[in-house]
Amino acid sequence: MVTPPDIEAQILRFYHAEKWTMGTIARQLHIHHSVVRRVLAQAGLPRGLGHHHVPRKSTRICRSFVRPWRHSRR
């Protein structure tokens, strides 16, 4: 299936100008993420670099934050 030129332009703008990830672009445009990946690959983006690096927040929970009373009672 051929991707319309206006959708390709939006994908490239969202990726390069807005710094959106492939998944975000796909959800916003209601298309499959493989379409976004293909358009970016055709535009010269190397495979494996399909998302902008966004550091994730740590998922570890500090025990003193969860149970602060426990340390004060010992």
PQR file with spaces between the fields and no chain letter, atoms N, CA, C, O and H, PARSE charges and radii, in Angstrom:
ATOM       1  N    MET     1       0.845   -1.182    0.000 -0.4000 1.5000
ATOM       2  CA   MET     1       0.000    0.000    0.000 -0.0000 2.0000
ATOM       3  C    MET     1       0.890    1.244    0.000  0.5500 1.7000
ATOM       4  O    MET     1       1.896    1.297    0.707 -0.5500 1.4000
ATOM       5  N    VAL     2       0.522    2.214   -0.775 -0.4000 1.5000
ATOM       6  CA   VAL     2       1.294    3.442   -0.922 -0.0000 2.0000
ATOM       7  C    VAL     2       0.846    4.454    0.125  0.5500 1.7000
ATOM       8  O    VAL     2      -0.347    4.685    0.323 -0.5500 1.4000
ATOM       9  H    VAL     2      -0.296    2.171   -1.350  0.4000 1.0000
ATOM      10  N    THR     3       1.832    5.050    0.790 -0.4000 1.5000
ATOM      11  CA   THR     3       1.541    6.073    1.793 -0.0000 2.0000
ATOM      12  C    THR     3       1.408    7.421    1.075  0.5500 1.7000
ATOM      13  O    THR     3       2.302    7.800    0.319 -0.5500 1.4000
ATOM      14  H    THR     3       2.801    4.862    0.630  0.4000 1.0000
ATOM      15  N    PRO     4       0.316    8.142    1.297 -0.5600 1.5000
ATOM      16  CA   PRO     4       0.139    9.440    0.643  0.2800 2.0000
ATOM      17  C    PRO     4       1.267   10.415    1.009  0.5500 1.7000
ATOM      18  O    PRO     4       1.780   10.379    2.128 -0.5500 1.4000
ATOM      19  N    PRO     5       1.646   11.275    0.079 -0.5600 1.5000
ATOM      20  CA   PRO     5       2.742   12.223    0.334  0.2800 2.0000
ATOM      21  C    PRO     5       2.498   13.144    1.527  0.5500 1.7000
ATOM      22  O    PRO     5       3.446   13.509    2.224 -0.5500 1.4000
ATOM      23  N    ASP     6       1.255   13.524    1.773 -0.4000 1.5000
ATOM      24  CA   ASP     6       0.982   14.400    2.913 -0.0000 2.0000
ATOM      25  C    ASP     6       1.222   13.688    4.245  0.5500 1.7000
ATOM      26  O    ASP     6       1.672   14.308    5.208 -0.5500 1.4000
ATOM      27  H    ASP     6       0.486   13.228    1.207  0.4000 1.0000
ATOM      28  N    ILE     7       0.923   12.390    4.300 -0.4000 1.5000
ATOM      29  CA   ILE     7       1.186   11.607    5.518 -0.0000 2.0000
ATOM      30  C    ILE     7       2.695   11.452    5.715  0.5500 1.7000
ATOM      31  O    ILE     7       3.190   11.563    6.836 -0.5500 1.4000
ATOM      32  H    ILE     7       0.558   11.886    3.518  0.4000 1.0000
ATOM      33  N    GLU     8       3.424   11.196    4.626 -0.4000 1.5000
ATOM      34  CA   GLU     8       4.883   11.086    4.711 -0.0000 2.0000
ATOM      35  C    GLU     8       5.478   12.394    5.222  0.5500 1.7000
ATOM      36  O    GLU     8       6.387   12.375    6.053 -0.5500 1.4000
ATOM      37  H    GLU     8       3.022   11.106    3.715  0.4000 1.0000
ATOM      38  N    ALA     9       4.980   13.525    4.739 -0.4000 1.5000
ATOM      39  CA   ALA     9       5.476   14.829    5.177 -0.0000 2.0000
ATOM      40  C    ALA     9       5.203   15.042    6.666  0.5500 1.7000
ATOM      41  O    ALA     9       6.049   15.561    7.393 -0.5500 1.4000
ATOM      42  H    ALA     9       4.242   13.540    4.064  0.4000 1.0000
ATOM      43  N    GLN    10       4.011   14.636    7.110 -0.4000 1.5000
ATOM      44  CA   GLN    10       3.688   14.779    8.540 -0.0000 2.0000
ATOM      45  C    GLN    10       4.587   13.894    9.395  0.5500 1.7000
ATOM      46  O    GLN    10       5.048   14.318   10.455 -0.5500 1.4000
ATOM      47  H    GLN    10       3.323   14.214    6.519  0.4000 1.0000
ATOM      48  N    ILE    11       4.839   12.669    8.942 -0.4000 1.5000
ATOM      49  CA   ILE    11       5.707   11.755    9.684 -0.0000 2.0000
ATOM      50  C    ILE    11       7.093   12.369    9.845  0.5500 1.7000
ATOM      51  O    ILE    11       7.644   12.389   10.945 -0.5500 1.4000
ATOM      52  H    ILE    11       4.465   12.324    8.082  0.4000 1.0000
ATOM      53  N    LEU    12       7.654   12.869    8.749 -0.4000 1.5000
ATOM      54  CA   LEU    12       8.995   13.458    8.799 -0.0000 2.0000
ATOM      55  C    LEU    12       9.030   14.710    9.667  0.5500 1.7000
ATOM      56  O    LEU    12       9.995   14.941   10.395 -0.5500 1.4000
ATOM      57  H    LEU    12       7.206   12.853    7.855  0.4000 1.0000
ATOM      58  N    ARG    13       7.981   15.511    9.587 -0.4000 1.5000
ATOM      59  CA   ARG    13       7.945   16.721   10.430 -0.0000 2.0000
ATOM      60  C    ARG    13       7.838   16.366   11.899  0.5500 1.7000
ATOM      61  O    ARG    13       8.558   16.926   12.726 -0.5500 1.4000
ATOM      62  H    ARG    13       7.197   15.323    8.995  0.4000 1.0000
ATOM      63  N    PHE    14       6.938   15.434   12.238 -0.4000 1.5000
ATOM      64  CA   PHE    14       6.780   15.025   13.635 -0.0000 2.0000
ATOM      65  C    PHE    14       8.081   14.433   14.180  0.5500 1.7000
ATOM      66  O    PHE    14       8.453   14.685   15.326 -0.5500 1.4000
ATOM      67  H    PHE    14       6.353   14.980   11.567  0.4000 1.0000
ATOM      68  N    TYR    15       8.769   13.645   13.350 -0.4000 1.5000
ATOM      69  CA   TYR    15       9.987   12.989   13.824 -0.0000 2.0000
ATOM      70  C    TYR    15      11.141   13.980   13.986  0.5500 1.7000
ATOM      71  O    TYR    15      11.800   14.005   15.026 -0.5500 1.4000
ATOM      72  H    TYR    15       8.467   13.440   12.419  0.4000 1.0000
ATOM      73  N    HIS    16      11.381   14.790   12.963 -0.4000 1.5000
ATOM      74  CA   HIS    16      12.553   15.666   12.992 -0.0000 2.0000
ATOM      75  C    HIS    16      12.311   16.975   13.739  0.5500 1.7000
ATOM      76  O    HIS    16      13.170   17.405   14.508 -0.5500 1.4000
ATOM      77  H    HIS    16      10.845   14.770   12.118  0.4000 1.0000
ATOM      78  N    ALA    17      11.187   17.602   13.535 -0.4000 1.5000
ATOM      79  CA   ALA    17      10.946   18.910   14.149 -0.0000 2.0000
ATOM      80  C    ALA    17      10.376   18.796   15.559  0.5500 1.7000
ATOM      81  O    ALA    17      10.795   19.513   16.467 -0.5500 1.4000
ATOM      82  H    ALA    17      10.488   17.253   12.911  0.4000 1.0000
ATOM      83  N    GLU    18       9.414   17.886   15.734 -0.4000 1.5000
ATOM      84  CA   GLU    18       8.749   17.762   17.030 -0.0000 2.0000
ATOM      85  C    GLU    18       9.432   16.751   17.950  0.5500 1.7000
ATOM      86  O    GLU    18       9.137   16.693   19.144 -0.5500 1.4000
ATOM      87  H    GLU    18       9.074   17.303   14.996  0.4000 1.0000
ATOM      88  N    LYS    19      10.357   15.947   17.383 -0.4000 1.5000
ATOM      89  CA   LYS    19      11.106   14.932   18.149 -0.0000 2.0000
ATOM      90  C    LYS    19      10.198   13.863   18.756  0.5500 1.7000
ATOM      91  O    LYS    19      10.448   13.382   19.862 -0.5500 1.4000
ATOM      92  H    LYS    19      10.596   15.995   16.413  0.4000 1.0000
ATOM      93  N    TRP    20       9.139   13.495   18.022 -0.4000 1.5000
ATOM      94  CA   TRP    20       8.226   12.460   18.491 -0.0000 2.0000
ATOM      95  C    TRP    20       8.808   11.086   18.185  0.5500 1.7000
ATOM      96  O    TRP    20       9.588   10.933   17.245 -0.5500 1.4000
ATOM      97  H    TRP    20       8.937   13.886   17.124  0.4000 1.0000
ATOM      98  N    THR    21       8.430   10.090   18.974 -0.4000 1.5000
ATOM      99  CA   THR    21       8.838    8.710   18.715 -0.0000 2.0000
ATOM     100  C    THR    21       7.944    8.112   17.630  0.5500 1.7000
ATOM     101  O    THR    21       6.897    8.664   17.294 -0.5500 1.4000
ATOM     102  H    THR    21       7.796   10.214   19.738  0.4000 1.0000
ATOM     103  N    MET    22       8.380    6.967   17.088 -0.4000 1.5000
ATOM     104  CA   MET    22       7.594    6.304   16.045 -0.0000 2.0000
ATOM     105  C    MET    22       6.208    5.925   16.553  0.5500 1.7000
ATOM     106  O    MET    22       5.221    6.088   15.836 -0.5500 1.4000
ATOM     107  H    MET    22       9.231    6.518   17.361  0.4000 1.0000
ATOM     108  N    GLY    23       6.124    5.426   17.772 -0.4000 1.5000
ATOM     109  CA   GLY    23       4.837    5.027   18.331 -0.0000 2.0000
ATOM     110  C    GLY    23       3.887    6.197   18.498  0.5500 1.7000
ATOM     111  O    GLY    23       2.691    6.078   18.232 -0.5500 1.4000
ATOM     112  H    GLY    23       6.926    5.294   18.355  0.4000 1.0000
ATOM     113  N    THR    24       4.418    7.326   18.939 -0.4000 1.5000
ATOM     114  CA   THR    24       3.594    8.521   19.110 -0.0000 2.0000
ATOM     115  C    THR    24       3.064    9.014   17.764  0.5500 1.7000
ATOM     116  O    THR    24       1.901    9.400   17.641 -0.5500 1.4000
ATOM     117  H    THR    24       5.390    7.423   19.155  0.4000 1.0000
ATOM     118  N    ILE    25       3.936    8.992   16.762 -0.4000 1.5000
ATOM     119  CA   ILE    25       3.522    9.416   15.426 -0.0000 2.0000
ATOM     120  C    ILE    25       2.426    8.491   14.895  0.5500 1.7000
ATOM     121  O    ILE    25       1.423    8.954   14.353 -0.5500 1.4000
ATOM     122  H    ILE    25       4.880    8.678   16.862  0.4000 1.0000
ATOM     123  N    ALA    26       2.624    7.191   15.054 -0.4000 1.5000
ATOM     124  CA   ALA    26       1.643    6.218   14.563 -0.0000 2.0000
ATOM     125  C    ALA    26       0.291    6.405   15.246  0.5500 1.7000
ATOM     126  O    ALA    26      -0.749    6.358   14.589 -0.5500 1.4000
ATOM     127  H    ALA    26       3.440    6.814   15.494  0.4000 1.0000
ATOM     128  N    ARG    27       0.302    6.616   16.553 -0.4000 1.5000
ATOM     129  CA   ARG    27      -0.959    6.819   17.275 -0.0000 2.0000
ATOM     130  C    ARG    27      -1.649    8.107   16.829  0.5500 1.7000
ATOM     131  O    ARG    27      -2.866    8.131   16.642 -0.5500 1.4000
ATOM     132  H    ARG    27       1.147    6.654   17.087  0.4000 1.0000
ATOM     133  N    GLN    28      -0.877    9.166   16.660 -0.4000 1.5000
ATOM     134  CA   GLN    28      -1.451   10.449   16.284 -0.0000 2.0000
ATOM     135  C    GLN    28      -2.084   10.405   14.889  0.5500 1.7000
ATOM     136  O    GLN    28      -3.133   11.006   14.655 -0.5500 1.4000
ATOM     137  H    GLN    28       0.111    9.146   16.811  0.4000 1.0000
ATOM     138  N    LEU    29      -1.431    9.682   13.962 -0.4000 1.5000
ATOM     139  CA   LEU    29      -1.916    9.634   12.583 -0.0000 2.0000
ATOM     140  C    LEU    29      -2.820    8.439   12.311  0.5500 1.7000
ATOM     141  O    LEU    29      -3.314    8.280   11.194 -0.5500 1.4000
ATOM     142  H    LEU    29      -0.579    9.194   14.152  0.4000 1.0000
ATOM     143  N    HIS    30      -3.043    7.596   13.317 -0.4000 1.5000
ATOM     144  CA   HIS    30      -3.889    6.405   13.194 -0.0000 2.0000
ATOM     145  C    HIS    30      -3.389    5.470   12.088  0.5500 1.7000
ATOM     146  O    HIS    30      -4.155    5.008   11.243 -0.5500 1.4000
ATOM     147  H    HIS    30      -2.642    7.725   14.224  0.4000 1.0000
ATOM     148  N    ILE    31      -2.075    5.208   12.123 -0.4000 1.5000
ATOM     149  CA   ILE    31      -1.460    4.290   11.168 -0.0000 2.0000
ATOM     150  C    ILE    31      -0.600    3.292   11.944  0.5500 1.7000
ATOM     151  O    ILE    31      -0.320    3.502   13.124 -0.5500 1.4000
ATOM     152  H    ILE    31      -1.453    5.584   12.810  0.4000 1.0000
ATOM     153  N    HIS    32      -0.190    2.228   11.300 -0.4000 1.5000
ATOM     154  CA   HIS    32       0.630    1.207   11.943 -0.0000 2.0000
ATOM     155  C    HIS    32       2.061    1.713   12.081  0.5500 1.7000
ATOM     156  O    HIS    32       2.550    2.454   11.229 -0.5500 1.4000
ATOM     157  H    HIS    32      -0.418    2.057   10.342  0.4000 1.0000
ATOM     158  N    HIS    33       2.728    1.307   13.161 -0.4000 1.5000
ATOM     159  CA   HIS    33       4.087    1.788   13.405 -0.0000 2.0000
ATOM     160  C    HIS    33       5.071    1.357   12.317  0.5500 1.7000
ATOM     161  O    HIS    33       6.092    2.012   12.109 -0.5500 1.4000
ATOM     162  H    HIS    33       2.331    0.705   13.854  0.4000 1.0000
ATOM     163  N    SER    34       4.765    0.253   11.621 -0.4000 1.5000
ATOM     164  CA   SER    34       5.652   -0.178   10.541 -0.0000 2.0000
ATOM     165  C    SER    34       5.622    0.804    9.365  0.5500 1.7000
ATOM     166  O    SER    34       6.605    0.924    8.634 -0.5500 1.4000
ATOM     167  H    SER    34       3.935   -0.279   11.790  0.4000 1.0000
ATOM     168  N    VAL    35       4.507    1.498    9.183 -0.4000 1.5000
ATOM     169  CA   VAL    35       4.428    2.529    8.138 -0.0000 2.0000
ATOM     170  C    VAL    35       5.376    3.671    8.490  0.5500 1.7000
ATOM     171  O    VAL    35       6.101    4.173    7.630 -0.5500 1.4000
ATOM     172  H    VAL    35       3.709    1.400    9.777  0.4000 1.0000
ATOM     173  N    VAL    36       5.366    4.075    9.747 -0.4000 1.5000
ATOM     174  CA   VAL    36       6.262    5.143   10.199 -0.0000 2.0000
ATOM     175  C    VAL    36       7.711    4.703   10.024  0.5500 1.7000
ATOM     176  O    VAL    36       8.536    5.471    9.530 -0.5500 1.4000
ATOM     177  H    VAL    36       4.778    3.667   10.445  0.4000 1.0000
ATOM     178  N    ARG    37       8.024    3.481   10.422 -0.4000 1.5000
ATOM     179  CA   ARG    37       9.386    2.953   10.290 -0.0000 2.0000
ATOM     180  C    ARG    37       9.826    2.936    8.827  0.5500 1.7000
ATOM     181  O    ARG    37      10.956    3.308    8.512 -0.5500 1.4000
ATOM     182  H    ARG    37       7.353    2.857   10.823  0.4000 1.0000
ATOM     183  N    ARG    38       8.935    2.506    7.937 -0.4000 1.5000
ATOM     184  CA   ARG    38       9.270    2.435    6.520 -0.0000 2.0000
ATOM     185  C    ARG    38       9.524    3.821    5.934  0.5500 1.7000
ATOM     186  O    ARG    38      10.480    4.010    5.182 -0.5500 1.4000
ATOM     187  H    ARG    38       8.017    2.204    8.193  0.4000 1.0000
ATOM     188  N    VAL    39       8.673    4.793    6.273 -0.4000 1.5000
ATOM     189  CA   VAL    39       8.844    6.149    5.753 -0.0000 2.0000
ATOM     190  C    VAL    39      10.162    6.739    6.242  0.5500 1.7000
ATOM     191  O    VAL    39      10.877    7.379    5.470 -0.5500 1.4000
ATOM     192  H    VAL    39       7.896    4.639    6.884  0.4000 1.0000
ATOM     193  N    LEU    40      10.487    6.532    7.500 -0.4000 1.5000
ATOM     194  CA   LEU    40      11.742    7.057    8.032 -0.0000 2.0000
ATOM     195  C    LEU    40      12.945    6.362    7.389  0.5500 1.7000
ATOM     196  O    LEU    40      13.963    7.004    7.130 -0.5500 1.4000
ATOM     197  H    LEU    40       9.907    6.012    8.127  0.4000 1.0000
ATOM     198  N    ALA    41      12.836    5.056    7.129 -0.4000 1.5000
ATOM     199  CA   ALA    41      13.921    4.325    6.469 -0.0000 2.0000
ATOM     200  C    ALA    41      14.113    4.826    5.040  0.5500 1.7000
ATOM     201  O    ALA    41      15.246    4.976    4.583 -0.5500 1.4000
ATOM     202  H    ALA    41      12.009    4.534    7.339  0.4000 1.0000
ATOM     203  N    GLN    42      13.021    5.082    4.339 -0.4000 1.5000
ATOM     204  CA   GLN    42      13.109    5.595    2.970 -0.0000 2.0000
ATOM     205  C    GLN    42      13.705    7.004    2.941  0.5500 1.7000
ATOM     206  O    GLN    42      14.281    7.415    1.933 -0.5500 1.4000
ATOM     207  H    GLN    42      12.101    4.959    4.710  0.4000 1.0000
ATOM     208  N    ALA    43      13.569    7.736    4.038 -0.4000 1.5000
ATOM     209  CA   ALA    43      14.123    9.086    4.124 -0.0000 2.0000
ATOM     210  C    ALA    43      15.596    9.077    4.499  0.5500 1.7000
ATOM     211  O    ALA    43      16.231   10.130    4.558 -0.5500 1.4000
ATOM     212  H    ALA    43      13.102    7.402    4.857  0.4000 1.0000
ATOM     213  N    GLY    44      16.148    7.872    4.758 -0.4000 1.5000
ATOM     214  CA   GLY    44      17.572    7.771    5.039 -0.0000 2.0000
ATOM     215  C    GLY    44      17.931    7.591    6.497  0.5500 1.7000
ATOM     216  O    GLY    44      19.109    7.644    6.850 -0.5500 1.4000
ATOM     217  H    GLY    44      15.632    7.017    4.711  0.4000 1.0000
ATOM     218  N    LEU    45      16.954    7.381    7.347 -0.4000 1.5000
ATOM     219  CA   LEU    45      17.246    7.139    8.754 -0.0000 2.0000
ATOM     220  C    LEU    45      17.794    5.733    8.910  0.5500 1.7000
ATOM     221  O    LEU    45      17.155    4.782    8.460 -0.5500 1.4000
ATOM     222  H    LEU    45      15.996    7.337    7.061  0.4000 1.0000
ATOM     223  N    PRO    46      18.972    5.564    9.540 -0.5600 1.5000
ATOM     224  CA   PRO    46      19.522    4.214    9.695  0.2800 2.0000
ATOM     225  C    PRO    46      18.618    3.316   10.531  0.5500 1.7000
ATOM     226  O    PRO    46      17.982    3.780   11.477 -0.5500 1.4000
ATOM     227  N    ARG    47      18.561    2.047   10.188 -0.4000 1.5000
ATOM     228  CA   ARG    47      17.744    1.091   10.925 -0.0000 2.0000
ATOM     229  C    ARG    47      18.272    0.963   12.343  0.5500 1.7000
ATOM     230  O    ARG    47      19.483    0.941   12.561 -0.5500 1.4000
ATOM     231  H    ARG    47      19.079    1.670    9.420  0.4000 1.0000
ATOM     232  N    GLY    48      17.370    0.879   13.300 -0.4000 1.5000
ATOM     233  CA   GLY    48      17.769    0.766   14.697 -0.0000 2.0000
ATOM     234  C    GLY    48      17.776    2.102   15.419  0.5500 1.7000
ATOM     235  O    GLY    48      17.879    2.145   16.645 -0.5500 1.4000
ATOM     236  H    GLY    48      16.386    0.897   13.123  0.4000 1.0000
ATOM     237  N    LEU    49      17.670    3.187   14.675 -0.4000 1.5000
ATOM     238  CA   LEU    49      17.620    4.508   15.303 -0.0000 2.0000
ATOM     239  C    LEU    49      16.248    5.119   15.118  0.5500 1.7000
ATOM     240  O    LEU    49      16.127    6.313   14.843 -0.5500 1.4000
ATOM     241  H    LEU    49      17.587    3.152   13.679  0.4000 1.0000
ATOM     242  N    GLY    50      15.209    4.306   15.266 -0.4000 1.5000
ATOM     243  CA   GLY    50      13.859    4.745   14.971 -0.0000 2.0000
ATOM     244  C    GLY    50      13.188    5.553   16.056  0.5500 1.7000
ATOM     245  O    GLY    50      12.013    5.895   15.930 -0.5500 1.4000
ATOM     246  H    GLY    50      15.307    3.336   15.489  0.4000 1.0000
ATOM     247  N    HIS    51      13.901    5.864   17.112 -0.4000 1.5000
ATOM     248  CA   HIS    51      13.286    6.692   18.145 -0.0000 2.0000
ATOM     249  C    HIS    51      14.331    7.644   18.692  0.5500 1.7000
ATOM     250  O    HIS    51      15.526    7.351   18.652 -0.5500 1.4000
ATOM     251  H    HIS    51      14.856    5.587   17.214  0.4000 1.0000
ATOM     252  N    HIS    52      13.903    8.744   19.185 -0.4000 1.5000
ATOM     253  CA   HIS    52      14.803    9.680   19.841 -0.0000 2.0000
ATOM     254  C    HIS    52      15.005    9.184   21.256  0.5500 1.7000
ATOM     255  O    HIS    52      14.056    8.751   21.910 -0.5500 1.4000
ATOM     256  H    HIS    52      12.932    8.982   19.218  0.4000 1.0000
ATOM     257  N    HIS    53      16.228    9.245   21.727 -0.4000 1.5000
ATOM     258  CA   HIS    53      16.501    8.734   23.061 -0.0000 2.0000
ATOM     259  C    HIS    53      15.894    9.659   24.105  0.5500 1.7000
ATOM     260  O    HIS    53      16.245   10.835   24.199 -0.5500 1.4000
ATOM     261  H    HIS    53      16.999    9.597   21.196  0.4000 1.0000
ATOM     262  N    VAL    54      14.988    9.111   24.873 -0.4000 1.5000
ATOM     263  CA   VAL    54      14.366    9.838   25.969 -0.0000 2.0000
ATOM     264  C    VAL    54      14.618    9.014   27.224  0.5500 1.7000
ATOM     265  O    VAL    54      14.087    7.911   27.351 -0.5500 1.4000
ATOM     266  H    VAL    54      14.703    8.156   24.797  0.4000 1.0000
ATOM     267  N    PRO    55      15.424    9.535   28.158 -0.5600 1.5000
ATOM     268  CA   PRO    55      15.693    8.747   29.359  0.2800 2.0000
ATOM     269  C    PRO    55      14.418    8.463   30.139  0.5500 1.7000
ATOM     270  O    PRO    55      13.582    9.345   30.330 -0.5500 1.4000
ATOM     271  N    ARG    56      14.285    7.228   30.581 -0.4000 1.5000
ATOM     272  CA   ARG    56      13.108    6.859   31.370 -0.0000 2.0000
ATOM     273  C    ARG    56      13.354    7.151   32.837  0.5500 1.7000
ATOM     274  O    ARG    56      14.487    7.114   33.319 -0.5500 1.4000
ATOM     275  H    ARG    56      14.965    6.512   30.426  0.4000 1.0000
ATOM     276  N    LYS    57      12.281    7.439   33.525 -0.4000 1.5000
ATOM     277  CA   LYS    57      12.393    7.646   34.961 -0.0000 2.0000
ATOM     278  C    LYS    57      12.644    6.311   35.631  0.5500 1.7000
ATOM     279  O    LYS    57      12.178    5.272   35.164 -0.5500 1.4000
ATOM     280  H    LYS    57      11.361    7.469   33.133  0.4000 1.0000
ATOM     281  N    SER    58      13.368    6.343   36.705 -0.4000 1.5000
ATOM     282  CA   SER    58      13.666    5.122   37.433 -0.0000 2.0000
ATOM     283  C    SER    58      12.384    4.545   38.024  0.5500 1.7000
ATOM     284  O    SER    58      11.532    5.280   38.524 -0.5500 1.4000
ATOM     285  H    SER    58      13.747    7.187   37.084  0.4000 1.0000
ATOM     286  N    THR    59      12.258    3.229   37.960 -0.4000 1.5000
ATOM     287  CA   THR    59      11.072    2.591   38.519 -0.0000 2.0000
ATOM     288  C    THR    59      11.334    2.053   39.920  0.5500 1.7000
ATOM     289  O    THR    59      10.434    1.497   40.550 -0.5500 1.4000
ATOM     290  H    THR    59      12.950    2.633   37.553  0.4000 1.0000
ATOM     291  N    ARG    60      12.558    2.215   40.410 -0.4000 1.5000
ATOM     292  CA   ARG    60      12.845    1.755   41.765 -0.0000 2.0000
ATOM     293  C    ARG    60      12.190    2.687   42.775  0.5500 1.7000
ATOM     294  O    ARG    60      12.172    3.904   42.592 -0.5500 1.4000
ATOM     295  H    ARG    60      13.289    2.667   39.898  0.4000 1.0000
ATOM     296  N    ILE    61      11.665    2.118   43.818 -0.4000 1.5000
ATOM     297  CA   ILE    61      11.013    2.895   44.863 -0.0000 2.0000
ATOM     298  C    ILE    61      11.859    2.794   46.121  0.5500 1.7000
ATOM     299  O    ILE    61      12.206    1.702   46.570 -0.5500 1.4000
ATOM     300  H    ILE    61      11.679    1.130   43.967  0.4000 1.0000
ATOM     301  N    CYS    62      12.176    3.925   46.667 -0.4000 1.5000
ATOM     302  CA   CYS    62      12.981    3.969   47.876 -0.0000 2.0000
ATOM     303  C    CYS    62      12.127    3.474   49.043  0.5500 1.7000
ATOM     304  O    CYS    62      11.015    3.960   49.250 -0.5500 1.4000
ATOM     305  H    CYS    62      11.895    4.812   46.302  0.4000 1.0000
ATOM     306  N    ARG    63      12.641    2.514   49.802 -0.4000 1.5000
ATOM     307  CA   ARG    63      11.865    1.957   50.918 -0.0000 2.0000
ATOM     308  C    ARG    63      11.554    3.000   51.980  0.5500 1.7000
ATOM     309  O    ARG    63      10.488    2.962   52.594 -0.5500 1.4000
ATOM     310  H    ARG    63      13.544    2.120   49.634  0.4000 1.0000
ATOM     311  N    SER    64      12.469    3.924   52.199 -0.4000 1.5000
ATOM     312  CA   SER    64      12.205    4.932   53.219 -0.0000 2.0000
ATOM     313  C    SER    64      11.060    5.853   52.794  0.5500 1.7000
ATOM     314  O    SER    64      10.388    6.451   53.634 -0.5500 1.4000
ATOM     315  H    SER    64      13.335    3.955   51.699  0.4000 1.0000
ATOM     316  N    PHE    65      10.845    5.960   51.482 -0.4000 1.5000
ATOM     317  CA   PHE    65       9.730    6.769   50.994 -0.0000 2.0000
ATOM     318  C    PHE    65       8.409    6.019   51.159  0.5500 1.7000
ATOM     319  O    PHE    65       7.384    6.626   51.472 -0.5500 1.4000
ATOM     320  H    PHE    65      11.390    5.475   50.799  0.4000 1.0000
ATOM     321  N    VAL    66       8.432    4.708   50.950 -0.4000 1.5000
ATOM     322  CA   VAL    66       7.217    3.913   51.046 -0.0000 2.0000
ATOM     323  C    VAL    66       6.819    3.715   52.501  0.5500 1.7000
ATOM     324  O    VAL    66       5.646    3.842   52.851 -0.5500 1.4000
ATOM     325  H    VAL    66       9.264    4.215   50.695  0.4000 1.0000
ATOM     326  N    ARG    67       7.786    3.406   53.344 -0.4000 1.5000
ATOM     327  CA   ARG    67       7.505    3.162   54.766 -0.0000 2.0000
ATOM     328  C    ARG    67       8.402    4.030   55.655  0.5500 1.7000
ATOM     329  O    ARG    67       9.312    3.508   56.300 -0.5500 1.4000
ATOM     330  H    ARG    67       8.739    3.302   53.061  0.4000 1.0000
ATOM     331  N    PRO    68       8.167    5.316   55.700 -0.5600 1.5000
ATOM     332  CA   PRO    68       9.055    6.187   56.488  0.2800 2.0000
ATOM     333  C    PRO    68       8.978    5.936   57.992  0.5500 1.7000
ATOM     334  O    PRO    68       9.941    6.209   58.709 -0.5500 1.4000
ATOM     335  N    TRP    69       7.852    5.422   58.478 -0.4000 1.5000
ATOM     336  CA   TRP    69       7.687    5.195   59.911 -0.0000 2.0000
ATOM     337  C    TRP    69       8.518    4.028   60.400  0.5500 1.7000
ATOM     338  O    TRP    69       8.850    3.961   61.584 -0.5500 1.4000
ATOM     339  H    TRP    69       7.070    5.201   57.895  0.4000 1.0000
ATOM     340  N    ARG    70       8.856    3.117   59.525 -0.4000 1.5000
ATOM     341  CA   ARG    70       9.568    1.914   59.928 -0.0000 2.0000
ATOM     342  C    ARG    70      10.940    2.216   60.463  0.5500 1.7000
ATOM     343  O    ARG    70      11.377    1.570   61.416 -0.5500 1.4000
ATOM     344  H    ARG    70       8.585    3.171   58.564  0.4000 1.0000
ATOM     345  N    HIS    71      11.638    3.172   59.889 -0.4000 1.5000
ATOM     346  CA   HIS    71      12.982    3.501   60.323 -0.0000 2.0000
ATOM     347  C    HIS    71      12.978    4.277   61.651  0.5500 1.7000
ATOM     348  O    HIS    71      13.929    4.179   62.426 -0.5500 1.4000
ATOM     349  H    HIS    71      11.283    3.696   59.115  0.4000 1.0000
ATOM     350  N    SER    72      11.949    5.018   61.905 -0.4000 1.5000
ATOM     351  CA   SER    72      11.911    5.818   63.123 -0.0000 2.0000
ATOM     352  C    SER    72      11.486    5.006   64.352  0.5500 1.7000
ATOM     353  O    SER    72      11.681    5.459   65.480 -0.5500 1.4000
ATOM     354  H    SER    72      11.176    5.097   61.276  0.4000 1.0000
ATOM     355  N    ARG    73      10.914    3.823   64.156 -0.4000 1.5000
ATOM     356  CA   ARG    73      10.435    3.026   65.292 -0.0000 2.0000
ATOM     357  C    ARG    73      11.487    2.050   65.808  0.5500 1.7000
ATOM     358  O    ARG    73      11.282    1.434   66.854 -0.5500 1.4000
ATOM     359  H    ARG    73      10.755    3.455   63.239  0.4000 1.0000
ATOM     360  N    ARG    74      12.572    1.899   65.125 -0.4000 1.5000
ATOM     361  CA   ARG    74      13.598    0.934   65.563 -0.0000 2.0000
ATOM     362  C    ARG    74      14.539    1.505   66.549  0.5500 1.7000
ATOM     363  O    ARG    74      15.450    0.814   67.005 -0.5500 1.4000
ATOM     364  H    ARG    74      12.738    2.399   64.275  0.4000 1.0000
